[in-house]
Amino acid sequence: MSEVLLVLTNLPDRGTAERIAAALVTARVAACVNILPGCTSMYRWQGKLERADEVPVLIKTTREAYARLEDSLRALHPYELPEIVAIAVTAGLPSYLNWVAQETKE
């Protein structure tokens, strides 16, 4: 079975999140993308404390598809330095994990 990854990113608004989610699923680099309610992010950028309202996104993919996902996400993401963090899924419903693997095959 392919190793499933949960990839996290934040986007500036819901419209951008929906557009990018559709592109990732259509390109088969993601099996599913969850667009969550907005959040407030605080971070330091170029020496200044920043505050931004953002939309968190959860992306399900596989290790095999990750490089394609990252390339696509970097090309589509509006931020200069997007947060793209992948977390290995160590357990889950086998049939769901198999579905993620099937949906992200080239």
MIKE-68443 format. One record per atom (N, C-alpha, C): residue number from 1; chain; atom name; x, y, z. Coordinates in Angstrom, 3 decimals. Last residue first. Layout:
<sites>
<num NUM cadena A atomo CA X X Y Y Z Z>
...
</sites>
This chain:
<sites>
<num 106 cadena A atomo N X -0.750 Y 8.350 Z -11.476>
<num 106 cadena A atomo CA X -0.638 Y 9.067 Z -12.762>
<num 106 cadena A atomo C X -1.355 Y 8.313 Z -13.851>
<num 105 cadena A atomo N X -2.834 Y 8.157 Z -8.597>
<num 105 cadena A atomo CA X -1.948 Y 7.495 Z -9.568>
<num 105 cadena A atomo C X -1.936 Y 8.287 Z -10.860>
<num 104 cadena A atomo N X -4.600 Y 9.139 Z -6.796>
<num 104 cadena A atomo CA X -3.422 Y 9.957 Z -7.077>
<num 104 cadena A atomo C X -2.427 Y 9.276 Z -8.003>
<num 103 cadena A atomo N X -6.610 Y 7.312 Z -6.364>
<num 103 cadena A atomo CA X -6.985 Y 8.607 Z -6.941>
<num 103 cadena A atomo C X -5.800 Y 9.485 Z -7.300>
<num 102 cadena A atomo N X -5.290 Y 5.179 Z -5.097>
<num 102 cadena A atomo CA X -5.858 Y 5.000 Z -6.442>
<num 102 cadena A atomo C X -6.126 Y 6.337 Z -7.120>
<num 101 cadena A atomo N X -4.640 Y 6.334 Z -2.599>
<num 101 cadena A atomo CA X -3.581 Y 5.851 Z -3.498>
<num 101 cadena A atomo C X -4.090 Y 5.720 Z -4.922>
<num 100 cadena A atomo N X -7.206 Y 6.812 Z -1.580>
<num 100 cadena A atomo CA X -6.285 Y 7.935 Z -1.789>
<num 100 cadena A atomo C X -5.198 Y 7.528 Z -2.775>
<num 99 cadena A atomo N X -8.079 Y 4.120 Z -1.411>
<num 99 cadena A atomo CA X -8.759 Y 5.054 Z -2.305>
<num 99 cadena A atomo C X -7.864 Y 6.256 Z -2.610>
<num 98 cadena A atomo N X -6.402 Y 3.157 Z 0.599>
<num 98 cadena A atomo CA X -6.295 Y 2.603 Z -0.760>
<num 98 cadena A atomo C X -6.949 Y 3.529 Z -1.775>
<num 97 cadena A atomo N X -7.436 Y 4.644 Z 2.724>
<num 97 cadena A atomo CA X -6.045 Y 4.854 Z 2.314>
<num 97 cadena A atomo C X -5.801 Y 4.298 Z 0.916>
<num 96 cadena A atomo N X -10.000 Y 3.485 Z 2.838>
<num 96 cadena A atomo CA X -9.844 Y 4.916 Z 2.542>
<num 96 cadena A atomo C X -8.423 Y 5.197 Z 2.049>
<num 95 cadena A atomo N X -9.401 Y 0.840 Z 3.504>
<num 95 cadena A atomo CA X -10.085 Y 1.104 Z 2.237>
<num 95 cadena A atomo C X -10.005 Y 2.583 Z 1.859>
<num 94 cadena A atomo N X -8.118 Y 1.147 Z 6.058>
<num 94 cadena A atomo CA X -7.401 Y 0.666 Z 4.885>
<num 94 cadena A atomo C X -8.099 Y 0.975 Z 3.562>
<num 93 cadena A atomo N X -8.281 Y 3.938 Z 8.024>
<num 93 cadena A atomo CA X -9.135 Y 2.914 Z 7.442>
<num 93 cadena A atomo C X -8.482 Y 2.431 Z 6.147>
<num 92 cadena A atomo N X -4.996 Y 4.353 Z 9.480>
<num 92 cadena A atomo CA X -6.258 Y 4.827 Z 8.936>
<num 92 cadena A atomo C X -7.054 Y 3.666 Z 8.388>
<num 91 cadena A atomo N X -1.746 Y 5.536 Z 10.390>
<num 91 cadena A atomo CA X -2.838 Y 4.574 Z 10.503>
<num 91 cadena A atomo C X -4.086 Y 5.211 Z 9.918>
<num 90 cadena A atomo N X 0.061 Y 7.478 Z 9.710>
<num 90 cadena A atomo CA X 0.594 Y 6.209 Z 10.199>
<num 90 cadena A atomo C X -0.476 Y 5.136 Z 10.379>
<num 89 cadena A atomo N X 0.686 Y 9.753 Z 7.360>
<num 89 cadena A atomo CA X -0.464 Y 9.111 Z 8.000>
<num 89 cadena A atomo C X -0.008 Y 7.714 Z 8.410>
<num 88 cadena A atomo N X 3.058 Y 12.327 Z 7.601>
<num 88 cadena A atomo CA X 2.782 Y 10.933 Z 7.257>
<num 88 cadena A atomo C X 1.583 Y 10.428 Z 8.043>
<num 87 cadena A atomo N X 2.561 Y 15.566 Z 6.496>
<num 87 cadena A atomo CA X 2.593 Y 14.708 Z 7.671>
<num 87 cadena A atomo C X 2.234 Y 13.290 Z 7.233>
<num 86 cadena A atomo N X 3.974 Y 18.414 Z 5.012>
<num 86 cadena A atomo CA X 3.413 Y 17.072 Z 4.822>
<num 86 cadena A atomo C X 3.624 Y 16.244 Z 6.084>
<num 85 cadena A atomo N X 3.357 Y 21.740 Z 4.328>
<num 85 cadena A atomo CA X 3.870 Y 20.816 Z 5.325>
<num 85 cadena A atomo C X 3.177 Y 19.472 Z 5.125>
<num 84 cadena A atomo N X 3.833 Y 24.716 Z 3.110>
<num 84 cadena A atomo CA X 3.494 Y 23.393 Z 2.566>
<num 84 cadena A atomo C X 4.163 Y 22.392 Z 3.489>
<num 83 cadena A atomo N X 3.247 Y 28.044 Z 3.029>
<num 83 cadena A atomo CA X 3.380 Y 26.934 Z 3.970>
<num 83 cadena A atomo C X 2.931 Y 25.678 Z 3.233>
<num 82 cadena A atomo N X 4.876 Y 29.882 Z 0.421>
<num 82 cadena A atomo CA X 3.705 Y 29.211 Z 0.997>
<num 82 cadena A atomo C X 4.100 Y 28.172 Z 2.039>
<num 81 cadena A atomo N X 6.183 Y 32.687 Z -0.225>
<num 81 cadena A atomo CA X 6.701 Y 31.509 Z 0.481>
<num 81 cadena A atomo C X 5.534 Y 30.793 Z 1.146>
<num 80 cadena A atomo N X 4.440 Y 34.273 Z -1.727>
<num 80 cadena A atomo CA X 5.856 Y 34.187 Z -2.100>
<num 80 cadena A atomo C X 6.507 Y 32.952 Z -1.486>
<num 79 cadena A atomo N X 1.167 Y 33.004 Z -2.461>
<num 79 cadena A atomo CA X 2.156 Y 33.527 Z -1.525>
<num 79 cadena A atomo C X 3.572 Y 33.349 Z -2.061>
<num 78 cadena A atomo N X -0.632 Y 31.774 Z -4.227>
<num 78 cadena A atomo CA X -0.341 Y 33.193 Z -4.412>
<num 78 cadena A atomo C X 0.754 Y 33.753 Z -3.489>
<num 77 cadena A atomo N X -0.090 Y 28.658 Z -5.840>
<num 77 cadena A atomo CA X -0.211 Y 29.385 Z -4.577>
<num 77 cadena A atomo C X 0.170 Y 30.850 Z -4.761>
<num 76 cadena A atomo N X 0.508 Y 27.315 Z -8.190>
<num 76 cadena A atomo CA X -0.821 Y 27.901 Z -8.027>
<num 76 cadena A atomo C X -0.934 Y 28.845 Z -6.833>
<num 75 cadena A atomo N X 3.123 Y 26.375 Z -7.918>
<num 75 cadena A atomo CA X 2.768 Y 27.136 Z -9.121>
<num 75 cadena A atomo C X 1.449 Y 27.885 Z -8.940>
<num 74 cadena A atomo N X 2.946 Y 24.952 Z -5.517>
<num 74 cadena A atomo CA X 3.831 Y 26.124 Z -5.600>
<num 74 cadena A atomo C X 3.484 Y 26.996 Z -6.799>
<num 73 cadena A atomo N X 1.188 Y 22.928 Z -6.327>
<num 73 cadena A atomo CA X 0.787 Y 23.866 Z -5.288>
<num 73 cadena A atomo C X 1.661 Y 25.118 Z -5.311>
<num 72 cadena A atomo N X 2.729 Y 21.548 Z -8.236>
<num 72 cadena A atomo CA X 1.449 Y 22.165 Z -8.606>
<num 72 cadena A atomo C X 1.056 Y 23.236 Z -7.602>
<num 71 cadena A atomo N X 4.902 Y 20.674 Z -6.637>
<num 71 cadena A atomo CA X 5.121 Y 21.502 Z -7.836>
<num 71 cadena A atomo C X 3.848 Y 22.248 Z -8.227>
<num 70 cadena A atomo N X 3.496 Y 19.121 Z -4.730>
<num 70 cadena A atomo CA X 4.248 Y 20.306 Z -4.319>
<num 70 cadena A atomo C X 4.502 Y 21.240 Z -5.506>
<num 69 cadena A atomo N X 2.422 Y 17.100 Z -6.416>
<num 69 cadena A atomo CA X 1.550 Y 17.979 Z -5.639>
<num 69 cadena A atomo C X 2.285 Y 19.263 Z -5.258>
<num 68 cadena A atomo N X 4.769 Y 15.906 Z -7.326>
<num 68 cadena A atomo CA X 3.853 Y 16.524 Z -8.298>
<num 68 cadena A atomo C X 2.906 Y 17.494 Z -7.606>
<num 67 cadena A atomo N X 5.745 Y 14.989 Z -4.868>
<num 67 cadena A atomo CA X 6.547 Y 15.937 Z -5.661>
<num 67 cadena A atomo C X 5.675 Y 16.648 Z -6.691>
<num 66 cadena A atomo N X 3.645 Y 13.161 Z -4.016>
<num 66 cadena A atomo CA X 3.954 Y 14.394 Z -3.305>
<num 66 cadena A atomo C X 4.731 Y 15.404 Z -4.155>
<num 65 cadena A atomo N X 3.025 Y 10.720 Z -5.026>
<num 65 cadena A atomo CA X 2.462 Y 11.874 Z -5.731>
<num 65 cadena A atomo C X 2.911 Y 13.202 Z -5.135>
<num 64 cadena A atomo N X 4.273 Y 9.010 Z -3.213>
<num 64 cadena A atomo CA X 4.622 Y 8.916 Z -4.639>
<num 64 cadena A atomo C X 4.148 Y 10.153 Z -5.416>
<num 63 cadena A atomo N X 2.964 Y 9.620 Z -0.839>
<num 63 cadena A atomo CA X 4.381 Y 9.971 Z -0.966>
<num 63 cadena A atomo C X 4.787 Y 9.956 Z -2.446>
<num 62 cadena A atomo N X -0.310 Y 10.912 Z -1.651>
<num 62 cadena A atomo CA X 0.619 Y 9.833 Z -1.306>
<num 62 cadena A atomo C X 2.052 Y 10.339 Z -1.437>
<num 61 cadena A atomo N X -2.825 Y 13.004 Z -0.100>
<num 61 cadena A atomo CA X -2.072 Y 12.522 Z -1.244>
<num 61 cadena A atomo C X -1.218 Y 11.342 Z -0.797>
<num 60 cadena A atomo N X -5.081 Y 15.427 Z 0.938>
<num 60 cadena A atomo CA X -4.693 Y 14.026 Z 1.058>
<num 60 cadena A atomo C X -4.045 Y 13.556 Z -0.237>
<num 59 cadena A atomo N X -4.915 Y 18.508 Z 2.553>
<num 59 cadena A atomo CA X -4.803 Y 17.824 Z 1.263>
<num 59 cadena A atomo C X -4.352 Y 16.388 Z 1.517>
<num 58 cadena A atomo N X -6.576 Y 21.110 Z 4.022>
<num 58 cadena A atomo CA X -6.011 Y 19.778 Z 4.291>
<num 58 cadena A atomo C X -6.060 Y 18.977 Z 2.993>
<num 57 cadena A atomo N X -6.229 Y 24.552 Z 4.604>
<num 57 cadena A atomo CA X -6.588 Y 23.512 Z 3.642>
<num 57 cadena A atomo C X -5.851 Y 22.229 Z 4.021>
<num 56 cadena A atomo N X -7.399 Y 27.591 Z 6.084>
<num 56 cadena A atomo CA X -6.600 Y 26.367 Z 6.148>
<num 56 cadena A atomo C X -7.150 Y 25.302 Z 5.189>
<num 55 cadena A atomo N X -7.382 Y 30.818 Z 5.093>
<num 55 cadena A atomo CA X -8.236 Y 29.635 Z 4.987>
<num 55 cadena A atomo C X -7.332 Y 28.398 Z 5.014>
<num 54 cadena A atomo N X -6.722 Y 33.787 Z 7.081>
<num 54 cadena A atomo CA X -6.413 Y 32.777 Z 6.080>
<num 54 cadena A atomo C X -7.434 Y 31.643 Z 6.123>
<num 53 cadena A atomo N X -5.721 Y 36.949 Z 7.951>
<num 53 cadena A atomo CA X -6.873 Y 36.055 Z 7.935>
<num 53 cadena A atomo C X -6.645 Y 35.088 Z 6.783>
<num 52 cadena A atomo N X -2.657 Y 37.749 Z 9.540>
<num 52 cadena A atomo CA X -3.403 Y 37.516 Z 8.309>
<num 52 cadena A atomo C X -4.604 Y 36.621 Z 8.580>
<num 51 cadena A atomo N X -0.077 Y 39.737 Z 10.747>
<num 51 cadena A atomo CA X -1.353 Y 39.101 Z 11.082>
<num 51 cadena A atomo C X -2.107 Y 38.946 Z 9.774>
<num 50 cadena A atomo N X 3.425 Y 39.902 Z 11.535>
<num 50 cadena A atomo CA X 2.311 Y 39.988 Z 10.590>
<num 50 cadena A atomo C X 1.087 Y 39.280 Z 11.162>
<num 49 cadena A atomo N X 6.241 Y 41.581 Z 12.582>
<num 49 cadena A atomo CA X 5.143 Y 40.733 Z 13.026>
<num 49 cadena A atomo C X 3.958 Y 40.974 Z 12.106>
<num 48 cadena A atomo N X 9.130 Y 41.654 Z 10.456>
<num 48 cadena A atomo CA X 7.951 Y 42.302 Z 11.022>
<num 48 cadena A atomo C X 6.937 Y 41.260 Z 11.482>
<num 47 cadena A atomo N X 11.216 Y 40.368 Z 9.146>
<num 47 cadena A atomo CA X 11.514 Y 41.137 Z 10.337>
<num 47 cadena A atomo C X 10.338 Y 41.817 Z 11.010>
<num 46 cadena A atomo N X 9.956 Y 38.919 Z 7.115>
<num 46 cadena A atomo CA X 10.907 Y 39.977 Z 6.778>
<num 46 cadena A atomo C X 11.093 Y 40.948 Z 7.934>
<num 45 cadena A atomo N X 7.526 Y 37.975 Z 9.315>
<num 45 cadena A atomo CA X 7.900 Y 37.948 Z 7.897>
<num 45 cadena A atomo C X 8.755 Y 39.165 Z 7.607>
<num 44 cadena A atomo N X 6.171 Y 36.040 Z 11.836>
<num 44 cadena A atomo CA X 7.169 Y 37.047 Z 11.530>
<num 44 cadena A atomo C X 7.555 Y 36.874 Z 10.060>
<num 43 cadena A atomo N X 2.620 Y 35.650 Z 12.422>
<num 43 cadena A atomo CA X 3.945 Y 35.150 Z 12.064>
<num 43 cadena A atomo C X 4.884 Y 36.327 Z 11.825>
<num 42 cadena A atomo N X -0.591 Y 34.475 Z 12.922>
<num 42 cadena A atomo CA X 0.396 Y 35.465 Z 13.368>
<num 42 cadena A atomo C X 1.769 Y 34.873 Z 13.077>
<num 41 cadena A atomo N X -3.733 Y 33.973 Z 11.402>
<num 41 cadena A atomo CA X -2.344 Y 33.541 Z 11.554>
<num 41 cadena A atomo C X -1.486 Y 34.720 Z 11.985>
<num 40 cadena A atomo N X -6.997 Y 33.006 Z 11.934>
<num 40 cadena A atomo CA X -6.078 Y 34.129 Z 11.987>
<num 40 cadena A atomo C X -4.683 Y 33.587 Z 12.238>
<num 39 cadena A atomo N X -9.148 Y 31.232 Z 9.655>
<num 39 cadena A atomo CA X -8.385 Y 31.349 Z 10.883>
<num 39 cadena A atomo C X -7.559 Y 32.634 Z 10.823>
<num 38 cadena A atomo N X -12.167 Y 29.864 Z 8.122>
<num 38 cadena A atomo CA X -11.027 Y 30.759 Z 8.254>
<num 38 cadena A atomo C X -10.378 Y 30.745 Z 9.626>
<num 37 cadena A atomo N X -12.949 Y 26.355 Z 7.761>
<num 37 cadena A atomo CA X -13.316 Y 27.745 Z 8.046>
<num 37 cadena A atomo C X -12.054 Y 28.577 Z 8.281>
<num 36 cadena A atomo N X -11.220 Y 24.393 Z 5.197>
<num 36 cadena A atomo CA X -11.730 Y 24.638 Z 6.538>
<num 36 cadena A atomo C X -12.197 Y 26.086 Z 6.697>
<num 35 cadena A atomo N X -11.439 Y 22.177 Z 2.737>
<num 35 cadena A atomo CA X -11.302 Y 23.614 Z 2.921>
<num 35 cadena A atomo C X -12.000 Y 23.947 Z 4.242>
<num 34 cadena A atomo N X -9.813 Y 19.267 Z 1.876>
<num 34 cadena A atomo CA X -10.783 Y 19.858 Z 2.799>
<num 34 cadena A atomo C X -10.450 Y 21.332 Z 2.959>
<num 33 cadena A atomo N X -9.411 Y 17.352 Z -0.943>
<num 33 cadena A atomo CA X -8.948 Y 18.577 Z -0.284>
<num 33 cadena A atomo C X -10.082 Y 19.089 Z 0.591>
<num 32 cadena A atomo N X -8.300 Y 14.254 Z -2.237>
<num 32 cadena A atomo CA X -9.326 Y 15.024 Z -1.553>
<num 32 cadena A atomo C X -8.678 Y 16.254 Z -0.935>
<num 31 cadena A atomo N X -6.187 Y 13.364 Z -3.692>
<num 31 cadena A atomo CA X -7.430 Y 12.593 Z -3.754>
<num 31 cadena A atomo C X -8.588 Y 13.412 Z -3.218>
<num 30 cadena A atomo N X -3.936 Y 15.140 Z -5.745>
<num 30 cadena A atomo CA X -4.626 Y 15.037 Z -4.464>
<num 30 cadena A atomo C X -5.892 Y 14.223 Z -4.663>
<num 29 cadena A atomo N X -3.177 Y 14.933 Z -8.258>
<num 29 cadena A atomo CA X -2.082 Y 15.009 Z -7.295>
<num 29 cadena A atomo C X -2.623 Y 14.986 Z -5.875>
<num 28 cadena A atomo N X -5.046 Y 15.014 Z -10.294>
<num 28 cadena A atomo CA X -4.801 Y 13.733 Z -9.622>
<num 28 cadena A atomo C X -3.535 Y 13.752 Z -8.775>
<num 27 cadena A atomo N X -5.954 Y 17.339 Z -11.355>
<num 27 cadena A atomo CA X -4.636 Y 16.877 Z -11.817>
<num 27 cadena A atomo C X -4.225 Y 15.542 Z -11.194>
<num 26 cadena A atomo N X -8.287 Y 17.624 Z -9.846>
<num 26 cadena A atomo CA X -8.392 Y 17.371 Z -11.287>
<num 26 cadena A atomo C X -7.079 Y 16.816 Z -11.843>
<num 25 cadena A atomo N X -7.170 Y 18.248 Z -7.361>
<num 25 cadena A atomo CA X -7.926 Y 17.000 Z -7.519>
<num 25 cadena A atomo C X -8.035 Y 16.638 Z -8.999>
<num 24 cadena A atomo N X -5.961 Y 20.720 Z -7.978>
<num 24 cadena A atomo CA X -5.164 Y 19.611 Z -7.436>
<num 24 cadena A atomo C X -5.865 Y 18.272 Z -7.615>
<num 23 cadena A atomo N X -8.128 Y 22.306 Z -8.856>
<num 23 cadena A atomo CA X -6.998 Y 22.035 Z -9.751>
<num 23 cadena A atomo C X -6.182 Y 20.839 Z -9.277>
<num 22 cadena A atomo N X -9.730 Y 22.407 Z -6.555>
<num 22 cadena A atomo CA X -10.244 Y 21.788 Z -7.781>
<num 22 cadena A atomo C X -9.108 Y 21.428 Z -8.729>
<num 21 cadena A atomo N X -7.967 Y 23.826 Z -4.841>
<num 21 cadena A atomo CA X -8.422 Y 22.467 Z -4.509>
<num 21 cadena A atomo C X -8.921 Y 21.743 Z -5.750>
<num 20 cadena A atomo N X -7.790 Y 26.303 Z -6.168>
<num 20 cadena A atomo CA X -6.604 Y 25.454 Z -6.049>
<num 20 cadena A atomo C X -6.995 Y 24.017 Z -5.723>
<num 19 cadena A atomo N X -10.469 Y 27.187 Z -5.902>
<num 19 cadena A atomo CA X -9.834 Y 27.094 Z -7.224>
<num 19 cadena A atomo C X -8.627 Y 26.149 Z -7.182>
<num 18 cadena A atomo N X -10.822 Y 27.182 Z -3.115>
<num 18 cadena A atomo CA X -11.652 Y 26.325 Z -3.967>
<num 18 cadena A atomo C X -11.020 Y 26.131 Z -5.342>
<num 17 cadena A atomo N X -8.895 Y 29.106 Z -2.335>
<num 17 cadena A atomo CA X -8.822 Y 27.729 Z -1.826>
<num 17 cadena A atomo C X -9.628 Y 26.779 Z -2.715>
<num 16 cadena A atomo N X -9.869 Y 31.390 Z -3.586>
<num 16 cadena A atomo CA X -8.561 Y 30.856 Z -3.976>
<num 16 cadena A atomo C X -8.434 Y 29.411 Z -3.540>
<num 15 cadena A atomo N X -12.275 Y 31.603 Z -2.116>
<num 15 cadena A atomo CA X -12.284 Y 31.455 Z -3.569>
<num 15 cadena A atomo C X -10.982 Y 30.882 Z -4.091>
<num 14 cadena A atomo N X -11.396 Y 31.993 Z 0.550>
<num 14 cadena A atomo CA X -12.100 Y 30.770 Z 0.171>
<num 14 cadena A atomo C X -12.110 Y 30.546 Z -1.342>
<num 13 cadena A atomo N X -8.017 Y 33.295 Z 0.862>
<num 13 cadena A atomo CA X -9.478 Y 33.411 Z 0.867>
<num 13 cadena A atomo C X -10.096 Y 32.119 Z 0.339>
<num 12 cadena A atomo N X -5.259 Y 32.710 Z 1.100>
<num 12 cadena A atomo CA X -5.760 Y 34.012 Z 1.535>
<num 12 cadena A atomo C X -7.282 Y 34.142 Z 1.598>
<num 11 cadena A atomo N X -4.404 Y 29.537 Z 2.668>
<num 11 cadena A atomo CA X -4.631 Y 30.380 Z 1.496>
<num 11 cadena A atomo C X -5.324 Y 31.661 Z 1.929>
<num 10 cadena A atomo N X -2.149 Y 27.144 Z 3.952>
<num 10 cadena A atomo CA X -3.129 Y 28.196 Z 4.205>
<num 10 cadena A atomo C X -3.201 Y 29.066 Z 2.960>
<num 9 cadena A atomo N X -1.716 Y 23.567 Z 4.132>
<num 9 cadena A atomo CA X -1.348 Y 24.887 Z 3.647>
<num 9 cadena A atomo C X -2.446 Y 25.852 Z 4.058>
<num 8 cadena A atomo N X -0.651 Y 20.231 Z 4.611>
<num 8 cadena A atomo CA X -1.311 Y 21.420 Z 5.140>
<num 8 cadena A atomo C X -0.800 Y 22.667 Z 4.419>
<num 7 cadena A atomo N X -1.236 Y 16.905 Z 3.758>
<num 7 cadena A atomo CA X -0.478 Y 18.117 Z 3.463>
<num 7 cadena A atomo C X -1.300 Y 19.321 Z 3.905>
<num 6 cadena A atomo N X -0.792 Y 13.715 Z 4.683>
<num 6 cadena A atomo CA X -1.720 Y 14.813 Z 4.898>
<num 6 cadena A atomo C X -0.892 Y 16.081 Z 4.738>
<num 5 cadena A atomo N X -0.088 Y 10.798 Z 2.783>
<num 5 cadena A atomo CA X 0.360 Y 12.009 Z 3.444>
<num 5 cadena A atomo C X -0.811 Y 12.967 Z 3.599>
<num 4 cadena A atomo N X 0.309 Y 7.275 Z 2.675>
<num 4 cadena A atomo CA X -0.565 Y 8.438 Z 2.531>
<num 4 cadena A atomo C X 0.013 Y 9.590 Z 3.348>
<num 3 cadena A atomo N X 2.196 Y 4.989 Z 0.910>
<num 3 cadena A atomo CA X 2.141 Y 5.795 Z 2.123>
<num 3 cadena A atomo C X 1.313 Y 7.049 Z 1.852>
<num 2 cadena A atomo N X 0.507 Y 2.279 Z -0.736>
<num 2 cadena A atomo CA X 1.238 Y 3.535 Z -0.779>
<num 2 cadena A atomo C X 1.126 Y 4.263 Z 0.550>
<num 1 cadena A atomo N X 0.839 Y -1.173 Z 0.000>
<num 1 cadena A atomo CA X 0.000 Y 0.000 Z 0.000>
<num 1 cadena A atomo C X 0.890 Y 1.245 Z 0.000>
</sites>
